[in-house]
Amino acid sequence: MWNLSREELVFVVQNYYDIILVLFLSIGLTYLASRAWKRATNNREDIPGRLGLPFIGETFSLLSATNSTRGCYDFVRLRRLWHGRWFKTRLFGKVHIYIPTPEGARTIFANDFDLFNKGYVKSMADAVGKKSLLCVPVESHKRIRRLLSEPFSMTSLYAFITKFDKLLCGRLQKLEESGKSFKTLDFCMEMTFDAMCGMLMSITEDSLLRQIEKDCTAVSNAMLSFPVMIPGTRYYKGITARNRLMETFREIIARRRRGEESPGDFLQSMLQRDSFPASEKLDDSEIMDNLLTLIIAGQTTTAAAMMWSVKFLNDNRDAQDILREEQLSLTKMKPEGASLNHEDINNMRYGLKVVKETLRMSNVLLWFPRVALKDCTIEGKILNSF
């Protein structure tokens, strides 16, 4: 079959030269790619785990767990059963190493990026913005972090304690009067969101708060999604909501620069730096991206800690009784109807212990199943007794 004469062989080569060349190039490139893949894999042979397909890896498994009642942590739990506490995986095109110890996490987060650089998946970076503290290069990170932290002095935080106490008491009174059950997490999410918008931008109008909250939820949902702008997808809805939020923030900033409003809040403290050198101020895109970052980063974690404190106190009535006695003793020392201040907070010694233990436990339960949150309800009159 292949017994070709010399002339016939020359004829085949001349007429199918391009096909033969492409074939040999394909074989060569495949060989080189496989060698490179093996070298990359061998560099991580000391860490167990599997990387899956190129780029995709185990992304679908992570998203499946995230969008189910099992929660994100189920993805980690299964792989620790399979591979041990340390394991590697590929998510959103990047190789990830899961570190199981506090010492390892401390080494990463405490070195100010000297040993490790930070990075986020594209969908998360697109959601919060390229000027967000989470996404900026190392050289910009320290400057933005310093400027963001200055308005959160103890003096400004002390002043906000009374405002938050009035807000909370008003909401609890309405719940008690209604006599209806409510979902603790939903209540805490709305409370923390409204409080943060008040602290950051002095927004109190309910319709505007609910629209911003709706858009922030869409942005948060898009942070772990495939970054493709297809209508109807989480990513598309999140980026569209982000654009609306940026326009809302832009309008608020414009009104303040025109002198139509000038409340003493975080945003105003940033705008007061307009005449400062570039190294001592944030531009508008940096301000807006970090307003969104602060809201998203703070709302869920704070609300979760509040929800778990209610849950733990409901399960531990002895601790609840001691805490109630401490609160009642503080109330007796104040005029009727007076709000809390920072001195009262400092005198809540048992309350501070409860908060610390709640934070410790809620960190352990950080990736809680969604169904557990949705089912966590408690009577308004019981919550008010705390």
C-alpha positions as CSV (number, residue, x, y, z in Angstrom):
1,M,0.0,0.0,0.0
2,W,2.8,2.4,1.0
3,N,5.2,1.0,-1.7
4,L,5.7,4.4,-3.5
5,S,8.4,5.1,-6.1
6,R,10.7,8.0,-5.6
7,E,8.8,10.1,-8.2
8,E,5.5,9.3,-6.5
9,L,6.9,10.3,-3.1
10,V,8.2,13.6,-4.5
11,F,4.8,14.2,-6.1
12,V,3.0,13.6,-2.8
13,V,5.3,15.9,-0.8
14,Q,5.0,18.7,-3.4
15,N,1.2,18.6,-3.6
16,Y,0.5,18.2,0.1
17,Y,3.4,20.2,1.5
18,D,1.2,22.7,3.4
19,I,-0.8,19.9,5.1
20,I,2.4,18.0,6.1
21,L,3.9,21.2,7.5
22,V,0.8,22.0,9.6
23,L,0.8,18.4,10.8
24,F,4.4,18.5,12.0
25,L,3.9,21.9,13.6
26,S,0.9,20.6,15.4
27,I,2.7,17.6,16.7
28,G,5.7,19.8,17.8
29,L,3.5,22.3,19.6
30,T,1.5,19.6,21.3
31,Y,4.7,18.0,22.5
32,L,6.1,21.3,23.9
33,A,2.8,22.1,25.6
34,S,2.7,18.8,27.2
35,R,6.3,19.2,28.5
36,A,5.4,22.6,29.9
37,W,2.3,21.3,31.5
38,K,4.2,18.5,33.2
39,R,6.8,20.9,34.5
40,A,4.1,23.2,36.0
41,T,2.4,20.2,37.6
42,N,5.6,18.7,38.9
43,N,6.4,22.0,40.7
44,R,3.3,21.4,42.9
45,E,3.7,17.7,43.4
46,D,4.3,18.2,47.1
47,I,0.8,19.6,47.5
48,P,-2.0,17.1,46.9
49,G,-5.1,17.9,44.9
50,R,-6.2,18.0,41.3
51,L,-6.2,20.8,38.8
52,G,-8.8,19.5,36.4
53,L,-9.1,20.8,32.9
54,P,-7.0,23.8,31.7
55,F,-8.6,27.1,32.8
56,I,-11.9,25.5,33.9
57,G,-10.4,23.3,36.6
58,E,-13.0,22.7,39.4
59,T,-14.8,26.0,38.9
60,F,-18.2,24.4,38.2
61,S,-17.9,22.4,41.4
62,L,-17.3,25.6,43.4
63,L,-20.2,27.4,41.8
64,S,-22.5,24.5,42.3
65,A,-21.7,24.4,46.0
66,T,-22.0,28.2,46.2
67,N,-25.5,28.2,44.7
68,S,-26.8,25.3,46.7
69,T,-27.9,25.0,50.3
70,R,-24.6,23.4,51.2
71,G,-22.6,26.6,50.9
72,C,-19.1,27.3,49.6
73,Y,-17.4,25.6,52.5
74,D,-18.8,22.2,51.3
75,F,-16.4,22.5,48.3
76,V,-13.5,22.9,50.7
77,R,-14.8,20.2,53.1
78,L,-15.0,17.5,50.4
79,R,-11.5,18.2,49.1
80,R,-10.0,18.1,52.6
81,L,-11.6,14.6,52.9
82,W,-10.0,13.6,49.6
83,H,-6.6,15.2,49.7
84,G,-6.0,16.3,53.3
85,R,-6.0,19.8,54.9
86,W,-3.6,21.2,52.3
87,F,-4.8,20.9,48.8
88,K,-4.5,22.6,45.4
89,T,-7.2,23.2,42.8
90,R,-7.8,25.3,39.7
91,L,-10.6,28.0,39.8
92,F,-11.4,30.6,37.2
93,G,-8.2,29.9,35.3
94,K,-5.9,30.2,38.3
95,V,-4.2,27.6,40.5
96,H,-5.3,28.0,44.2
97,I,-3.6,26.6,47.3
98,Y,-5.9,26.2,50.4
99,I,-4.0,26.8,53.6
100,P,-5.4,25.1,56.7
101,T,-3.5,26.8,59.6
102,P,-3.8,30.3,61.2
103,E,0.0,30.5,61.1
104,G,-0.1,30.2,57.3
105,A,-2.9,32.7,56.9
106,R,-1.0,35.1,59.3
107,T,2.1,34.8,57.2
108,I,0.2,35.8,54.0
109,F,-1.8,38.7,55.4
110,A,0.7,40.1,57.8
111,N,3.6,40.6,55.4
112,D,2.1,43.5,53.4
113,F,2.7,41.6,50.2
114,D,6.4,41.3,50.6
115,L,6.3,37.5,50.2
116,F,2.8,37.1,48.5
117,N,1.0,39.3,46.1
118,K,-2.8,39.5,46.2
119,G,-5.2,38.8,43.3
120,Y,-8.9,38.3,42.7
121,V,-10.8,36.5,40.1
122,K,-12.0,38.7,37.2
123,S,-15.7,38.7,38.2
124,M,-14.8,39.9,41.7
125,A,-12.4,42.6,40.5
126,D,-15.0,43.8,37.9
127,A,-17.7,43.9,40.5
128,V,-15.9,46.1,43.1
129,G,-13.9,48.1,40.6
130,K,-10.3,48.4,39.6
131,K,-9.7,51.3,42.0
132,S,-11.0,49.3,45.0
133,L,-8.7,48.6,47.9
134,L,-9.1,44.9,47.1
135,C,-7.8,45.3,43.5
136,V,-5.2,48.1,43.3
137,P,-1.5,47.3,42.8
138,V,0.7,47.1,45.9
139,E,2.1,50.6,45.5
140,S,-1.4,52.1,45.6
141,H,-2.8,49.9,48.3
142,K,-1.0,51.5,51.3
143,R,-2.0,55.0,50.2
144,I,-5.6,54.2,49.8
145,R,-5.8,52.1,53.0
146,R,-4.3,55.0,54.9
147,L,-6.6,57.6,53.5
148,L,-9.7,55.3,54.0
149,S,-8.8,54.6,57.7
150,E,-8.4,58.2,58.7
151,P,-12.1,59.1,58.9
152,F,-12.8,56.1,61.1
153,S,-11.2,57.6,64.2
154,M,-12.4,56.7,67.6
155,T,-14.1,60.1,67.9
156,S,-16.2,59.6,64.8
157,L,-17.0,56.0,65.8
158,Y,-18.0,57.2,69.3
159,A,-20.4,59.8,67.7
160,F,-22.0,57.1,65.6
161,I,-22.8,54.8,68.6
162,T,-25.7,57.0,69.7
163,K,-27.1,57.2,66.1
164,F,-27.0,53.4,65.7
165,D,-28.6,52.9,69.1
166,K,-31.6,55.2,68.1
167,L,-31.9,53.4,64.7
168,L,-31.9,50.0,66.3
169,C,-34.3,50.8,69.1
170,G,-36.7,52.3,66.5
171,R,-36.7,49.2,64.4
172,L,-37.0,46.9,67.4
173,Q,-40.0,48.9,68.7
174,K,-41.8,48.5,65.4
175,L,-41.2,44.8,65.4
176,E,-42.4,44.4,68.9
177,E,-45.6,46.4,68.1
178,S,-46.3,44.2,65.1
179,G,-45.9,41.0,67.1
180,K,-44.8,39.1,64.1
181,S,-41.9,36.7,63.6
182,F,-39.1,37.8,61.3
183,K,-35.9,36.3,59.8
184,T,-33.0,37.5,62.0
185,L,-30.5,37.6,59.2
186,D,-32.8,39.7,56.9
187,F,-33.3,42.1,59.8
188,C,-29.6,42.3,60.6
189,M,-28.7,42.8,56.9
190,E,-31.1,45.7,56.5
191,M,-30.0,47.2,59.8
192,T,-26.3,47.1,59.0
193,F,-26.8,48.3,55.4
194,D,-28.8,51.3,56.5
195,A,-26.3,52.1,59.3
196,M,-23.3,51.9,56.9
197,C,-25.0,54.1,54.3
198,G,-25.8,56.6,57.0
199,M,-22.2,56.5,58.3
200,L,-20.6,56.7,54.9
201,M,-23.0,59.0,52.9
202,S,-25.7,60.1,55.4
203,I,-28.4,58.5,53.2
204,T,-31.7,58.1,55.1
205,E,-34.4,58.1,52.4
206,D,-35.9,54.6,52.5
207,S,-36.6,54.3,48.7
208,L,-33.0,55.3,47.9
209,L,-31.6,52.9,50.5
210,R,-33.7,50.0,49.2
211,Q,-32.6,50.7,45.6
212,I,-28.9,50.9,46.6
213,E,-29.3,47.7,48.7
214,K,-30.9,45.9,45.7
215,D,-28.0,46.9,43.4
216,C,-25.4,46.0,46.1
217,T,-26.9,42.6,46.4
218,A,-26.7,42.1,42.6
219,V,-23.1,43.2,42.6
220,S,-22.3,40.8,45.5
221,N,-23.9,37.9,43.7
222,A,-21.8,38.6,40.6
223,M,-18.5,38.4,42.5
224,L,-18.3,34.6,41.9
225,S,-19.7,34.2,38.4
226,F,-18.4,33.7,34.9
227,P,-17.3,37.1,33.6
228,V,-19.4,37.1,30.4
229,M,-21.9,39.9,29.6
230,I,-24.8,37.7,28.7
231,P,-28.2,39.2,29.6
232,G,-29.9,37.4,32.4
233,T,-26.7,36.0,34.0
234,R,-25.5,37.0,37.5
235,Y,-22.5,38.7,36.0
236,Y,-24.6,40.8,33.6
237,K,-27.0,41.8,36.4
238,G,-24.2,42.6,38.7
239,I,-22.2,44.8,36.3
240,T,-25.4,46.6,35.3
241,A,-26.3,47.2,39.0
242,R,-22.7,48.5,39.5
243,N,-23.1,51.0,36.7
244,R,-26.3,52.3,38.4
245,L,-24.5,52.6,41.7
246,M,-21.7,54.5,40.2
247,E,-24.1,56.9,38.7
248,T,-25.9,57.4,42.1
249,F,-22.6,58.0,43.8
250,R,-21.6,60.4,41.1
251,E,-24.7,62.5,41.6
252,I,-24.3,62.6,45.3
253,I,-20.7,63.8,44.9
254,A,-21.8,66.4,42.4
255,R,-24.4,67.8,44.7
256,R,-21.9,68.1,47.5
257,R,-19.4,69.9,45.3
258,R,-22.1,72.4,44.4
259,G,-22.7,73.0,48.1
260,E,-26.2,71.7,48.1
261,E,-25.4,69.4,51.1
262,S,-22.4,68.9,53.3
263,P,-23.1,66.5,56.2
264,G,-20.2,65.3,58.4
265,D,-19.7,61.8,57.1
266,F,-17.0,59.6,55.4
267,L,-17.8,60.9,51.9
268,Q,-17.5,64.5,53.0
269,S,-14.2,63.9,54.7
270,M,-12.9,62.5,51.3
271,L,-14.2,65.5,49.3
272,Q,-12.6,68.0,51.7
273,R,-9.3,66.8,50.4
274,D,-9.9,68.0,46.8
275,S,-7.2,70.7,47.1
276,F,-4.6,68.3,48.6
277,P,-1.7,66.8,46.6
278,A,-2.5,63.7,44.6
279,S,-0.8,61.5,47.2
280,E,-3.0,62.8,50.0
281,K,-6.4,62.4,48.4
282,L,-8.6,60.0,46.4
283,D,-9.9,60.7,43.0
284,D,-13.7,60.2,42.3
285,S,-13.3,56.7,40.9
286,E,-11.2,55.7,43.9
287,I,-13.9,57.1,46.3
288,M,-16.8,55.5,44.5
289,D,-15.2,52.0,44.1
290,N,-14.2,52.0,47.8
291,L,-17.7,53.2,48.9
292,L,-19.0,50.1,47.2
293,T,-16.3,47.9,48.7
294,L,-16.9,49.1,52.2
295,I,-20.6,48.5,52.0
296,I,-20.3,45.0,50.5
297,A,-17.4,43.9,52.7
298,G,-19.0,45.2,55.9
299,Q,-22.7,44.4,55.5
300,T,-22.6,40.6,55.3
301,T,-19.9,40.0,57.9
302,T,-21.4,42.4,60.5
303,A,-25.0,41.1,59.9
304,A,-23.8,37.4,60.2
305,A,-22.1,38.2,63.5
306,M,-25.3,39.8,64.8
307,M,-27.4,36.9,63.7
308,W,-25.1,34.3,65.3
309,S,-25.1,36.3,68.6
310,V,-28.9,36.1,68.7
311,K,-28.7,32.3,67.9
312,F,-26.1,31.6,70.5
313,L,-27.8,33.7,73.2
314,N,-31.1,31.9,72.4
315,D,-29.4,28.5,72.9
316,N,-27.5,29.6,76.1
317,R,-30.1,31.1,78.4
318,D,-27.7,31.5,81.3
319,A,-25.5,33.8,79.2
320,Q,-28.6,35.6,78.0
321,D,-29.7,36.2,81.6
322,I,-26.3,37.6,82.7
323,L,-26.1,39.8,79.7
324,R,-29.7,41.1,80.3
325,E,-28.8,41.9,83.9
326,E,-25.8,43.9,82.8
327,Q,-27.9,45.9,80.3
328,L,-30.6,46.6,82.8
329,S,-28.1,47.8,85.3
330,L,-26.7,50.3,82.7
331,T,-30.2,51.4,81.9
332,K,-31.0,52.2,85.5
333,M,-28.0,54.6,85.6
334,K,-29.2,56.7,82.7
335,P,-32.1,59.1,82.3
336,E,-35.2,57.5,80.8
337,G,-35.0,57.4,77.0
338,A,-31.3,58.3,76.9
339,S,-29.3,56.6,74.2
340,L,-26.1,54.7,74.6
341,N,-22.7,56.4,74.4
342,H,-19.1,55.1,74.2
343,E,-18.8,55.1,78.0
344,D,-21.7,52.6,78.2
345,I,-20.0,50.4,75.6
346,N,-16.8,50.4,77.7
347,N,-18.9,49.3,80.8
348,M,-20.4,46.3,79.0
349,R,-17.7,43.9,80.2
350,Y,-19.7,40.8,79.9
351,G,-21.2,42.1,76.6
352,L,-17.7,42.5,75.2
353,K,-17.0,38.9,76.1
354,V,-20.2,37.8,74.3
355,V,-19.1,39.8,71.2
356,K,-15.6,38.3,71.2
357,E,-17.0,34.7,71.5
358,T,-19.6,35.4,68.8
359,L,-16.9,36.7,66.4
360,R,-14.8,33.6,67.1
361,M,-17.6,31.2,66.5
362,S,-19.0,33.1,63.5
363,N,-15.5,33.0,61.9
364,V,-15.6,29.2,62.2
365,L,-19.0,29.2,60.6
366,L,-18.1,31.8,57.9
367,W,-19.2,29.6,55.0
368,F,-22.5,28.6,56.5
369,P,-25.2,26.9,54.5
370,R,-27.8,29.3,53.1
371,V,-30.7,27.2,54.3
372,A,-29.5,27.6,57.9
373,L,-29.7,31.4,57.5
374,K,-33.0,31.5,55.9
375,D,-34.6,29.3,58.6
376,C,-33.1,31.3,61.5
377,T,-36.2,33.2,62.8
378,I,-37.0,34.4,66.3
379,E,-39.9,36.3,67.8
380,G,-39.5,40.1,67.9
381,K,-40.3,40.4,71.6
382,I,-37.6,37.9,72.4
383,L,-35.0,39.7,70.4
384,N,-36.0,43.0,72.0
385,S,-35.3,41.6,75.5
386,F,-31.6,41.3,74.6
